[in-house]
Amino acid sequence: MYKTIVSLIILITLSLGAMAAPIKGSGASSCGNWLKERRNGTYAVDLNWVLGFISAYNHYIDSSTGGNGVFGSSDIEGVAAWMDNYCSSNPLSNPYTGSVELIEELKLRSKF
């Protein structure tokens, strides 16, 4: 019941868009910046922001799936590749929005 209520609150907060609290750090940068840093090999801070965001989701929302939470069997390289594809397809977006979409995809994968 608690997880359902918290999940509902998070979904409502995310749907408010501009009314939600501002995102800080690398998640607020652009997908163009993500791709540039990946090409330059200077993406560690951005990738760690994404991993931390997903880890925070696991800590506060979903710590199921055999101790790996929503990560499931995903590894760091897989997360980075997913974000590369997301940012290539959504150049006007940002790592925060990509991370939210990645969490949703990982949640769907963990149900199978």
C-alpha positions in Angstrom: 0.0 0.0 0.0 2.8 2.4 0.9 4.7 1.8 -2.3 1.5 2.3 -4.3 0.8 5.7 -2.6 4.4 6.9 -3.1 4.4 5.7 -6.7 1.2 7.6 -7.3 2.7 10.8 -5.8 5.8 10.5 -8.0 3.7 10.0 -11.1 1.5 13.0 -10.3 4.6 15.1 -9.6 6.3 14.1 -12.8 3.1 14.8 -14.8 3.0 18.4 -13.4 6.1 19.2 -15.5 6.8 22.9 -14.9 5.3 22.9 -11.5 7.7 20.2 -10.2 10.8 21.0 -8.3 13.8 21.9 -10.6 16.2 19.2 -11.4 19.9 20.0 -10.6 23.1 18.6 -11.9 23.8 16.7 -15.1 20.2 15.6 -15.4 19.3 19.2 -16.3 21.8 19.4 -19.1 20.8 18.7 -22.7 20.9 15.5 -24.6 23.2 17.3 -27.0 25.6 17.7 -24.1 25.2 14.0 -23.2 26.2 13.0 -26.7 29.1 15.4 -26.9 30.5 14.2 -23.7 30.1 10.6 -24.7 32.0 11.3 -27.9 34.8 13.1 -25.9 34.9 10.4 -23.3 34.1 12.9 -20.6 30.7 11.5 -19.6 31.4 9.9 -16.2 29.7 12.7 -14.3 26.6 12.5 -16.5 26.4 8.7 -16.3 26.8 8.7 -12.6 24.0 11.2 -12.3 21.7 8.8 -14.3 22.8 5.8 -12.2 22.3 7.8 -9.0 18.8 8.9 -10.1 17.8 5.3 -10.8 19.5 4.1 -7.6 17.4 6.7 -5.7 14.3 5.3 -7.3 15.3 1.8 -6.2 15.9 3.1 -2.6 12.7 4.9 -2.2 10.3 3.0 -4.5 11.3 -0.3 -5.9 13.9 -2.5 -4.1 12.4 -5.7 -5.5 13.7 -7.8 -8.4 16.2 -9.9 -6.5 18.1 -7.1 -4.8 18.8 -5.2 -8.0 15.6 -3.1 -7.9 14.6 -1.8 -11.3 18.1 -2.3 -12.7 17.3 -6.0 -13.0 20.2 -7.5 -15.0 21.2 -4.2 -16.6 24.8 -3.1 -16.3 26.4 0.3 -16.5 27.3 -0.1 -20.2 23.7 -1.0 -21.0 22.4 2.1 -19.2 24.9 4.3 -21.0 23.9 2.7 -24.4 20.2 3.2 -23.7 20.8 6.8 -22.8 22.8 7.2 -26.1 19.9 5.9 -28.1 17.4 8.1 -26.2 19.4 11.2 -26.6 20.1 10.5 -30.3 16.3 10.1 -30.8 15.4 13.1 -28.6 18.1 15.7 -29.0 16.0 18.5 -27.4 15.4 16.5 -24.3 17.6 16.0 -21.3 19.1 13.1 -19.2 16.5 13.6 -16.5 13.6 12.8 -18.9 15.6 10.0 -20.4 16.2 8.5 -16.9 12.5 8.6 -16.1 11.7 6.8 -19.4 14.5 4.3 -18.7 13.0 3.5 -15.3 9.6 2.9 -16.9 11.2 0.6 -19.5 13.1 -1.3 -16.9 10.0 -1.7 -14.8 8.2 -3.3 -17.8 11.2 -5.6 -18.4 11.2 -6.8 -14.8 7.6 -8.0 -15.1 8.6 -10.7 -17.6 
